[in-house]
């Protein structure tokens, strides 16, 4: 497919450049908290503008379940429009049943920040996510059950990477990691095999796929969200063919 006709890649490359520009501009701010808040809003805006209207993107979130578990503060969450929201000041408490994805956002990913984000997302693994009654992905109960084990999606997004041994850590510790997808702007994505439409039956396969290249950080984050979320909300819309061949994302 020619670059001129490859709309999806061009779109995500341009969006990546937009976020990069905003990120660089925000460095003018002196306060680390203000920088962090603005950088959360940059991703918030991208998600809100491009994901299905049945979702809301909310920040300053704590996620709870009926057993009394609480995630602590989560930077961003994608929730269904029908989800109840309990508000305390500018903080929001969301029952896990209404949450489709949770994001930890880092300006610069270091070893320490990676560990912190992974640990925080691990809180969500102990919470039970109930399958919506209208789920009909492919009309296949087995697929629905497999997908539901991933929910809510647990994502780390970073604007820069300063964790030089990241890939080695992912390969070495993959079975014990909690995230489904890690995206680094202007670098690429580490994505769990089961998300984004890649349902792998080979249990010995490497857990994470690495896709490195322009636009990949946002493209595969979007693919994962869109595929899994629409599988549970309404008729699945499968976009993976737009991404073929996958090798093009490495250029």
Secondary structure as GFF3:
##gff-version 3
##sequence-region A 1 251
A	DSSP	alpha_helix	7	26	.	.	.	ID=ss1
A	DSSP	alpha_helix	32	50	.	.	.	ID=ss2
A	DSSP	beta_strand	55	64	.	.	.	ID=ss3
A	DSSP	beta_strand	70	80	.	.	.	ID=ss4
A	DSSP	beta_strand	86	88	.	.	.	ID=ss5
A	DSSP	beta_strand	91	95	.	.	.	ID=ss6
A	DSSP	three_ten_helix	96	98	.	.	.	ID=ss7
A	DSSP	beta_strand	99	109	.	.	.	ID=ss8
A	DSSP	alpha_helix	111	125	.	.	.	ID=ss9
A	DSSP	three_ten_helix	137	139	.	.	.	ID=ss10
A	DSSP	alpha_helix	141	148	.	.	.	ID=ss11
A	DSSP	beta_strand	153	161	.	.	.	ID=ss12
A	DSSP	alpha_helix	166	173	.	.	.	ID=ss13
A	DSSP	three_ten_helix	174	176	.	.	.	ID=ss14
A	DSSP	beta_strand	181	184	.	.	.	ID=ss15
A	DSSP	beta_strand	188	192	.	.	.	ID=ss16
A	DSSP	beta_strand	208	212	.	.	.	ID=ss17
A	DSSP	alpha_helix	216	233	.	.	.	ID=ss18
A	DSSP	three_ten_helix	240	243	.	.	.	ID=ss19
A	DSSP	three_ten_helix	246	250	.	.	.	ID=ss20
###
